[in-house]
Amino acid sequence: MTSGNWLSRWAQTHVPETAMPALFTRHGEHPELQAFVQRLARLIATEMNILDPEYLILGGGVLAMADFPLAQLRSQIQQHLRPPATRDGLKIIFSQSTDHTGCRGACLAAERLFRSA
């Protein structure tokens, strides 16, 4: 209900003529896509309320889609945060996704794993 797979199935069922990268550009105001963003915000806020970190770094394919409502997501996350400690202290950062992001992450993980070996 908060994944790229859900979005893909929804798009295939409801707007099969729309390419996935244009989903939010063409249909971002659709109530079911708005509900998707709300569910995602609640899920993220729940985890933040449990973990109470200083930083939240979000990224990935869904958030990198054209016209994904990042400001709306940020606002809704903040609405669901437990005040005042988490709401006031959490810094939300959206990472920039590139074609090389996954490869770099894999290389950094391998370096950490094999450096000590």
VENHUBEL-V6480 format. One record per residue. D_CENTER is the distance of its C-alpha to the mean C-alpha in whole Angstrom. Layout:
d_center->D_CENTER
d_center->D_CENTER
This chain:
d_center->13
d_center->9
d_center->9
d_center->10
d_center->13
d_center->13
d_center->12
d_center->15
d_center->18
d_center->17
d_center->18
d_center->21
d_center->22
d_center->22
d_center->22
d_center->23
d_center->24
d_center->21
d_center->19
d_center->16
d_center->15
d_center->17
d_center->15
d_center->14
d_center->16
d_center->19
d_center->18
d_center->15
d_center->18
d_center->18
d_center->18
d_center->16
d_center->13
d_center->14
d_center->14
d_center->11
d_center->9
d_center->11
d_center->11
d_center->7
d_center->8
d_center->11
d_center->10
d_center->8
d_center->12
d_center->14
d_center->13
d_center->13
d_center->17
d_center->18
d_center->17
d_center->18
d_center->17
d_center->17
d_center->14
d_center->11
d_center->9
d_center->5
d_center->6
d_center->6
d_center->8
d_center->6
d_center->5
d_center->8
d_center->10
d_center->13
d_center->13
d_center->9
d_center->10
d_center->8
d_center->12
d_center->12
d_center->8
d_center->10
d_center->13
d_center->12
d_center->11
d_center->14
d_center->16
d_center->15
d_center->16
d_center->20
d_center->22
d_center->23
d_center->22
d_center->19
d_center->18
d_center->20
d_center->20
d_center->16
d_center->15
d_center->11
d_center->11
d_center->8
d_center->10
d_center->12
d_center->11
d_center->15
d_center->17
d_center->18
d_center->15
d_center->16
d_center->19
d_center->19
d_center->17
d_center->20
d_center->23
d_center->22
d_center->22
d_center->25
d_center->26
d_center->26
d_center->27
d_center->30
d_center->31
d_center->33
d_center->34
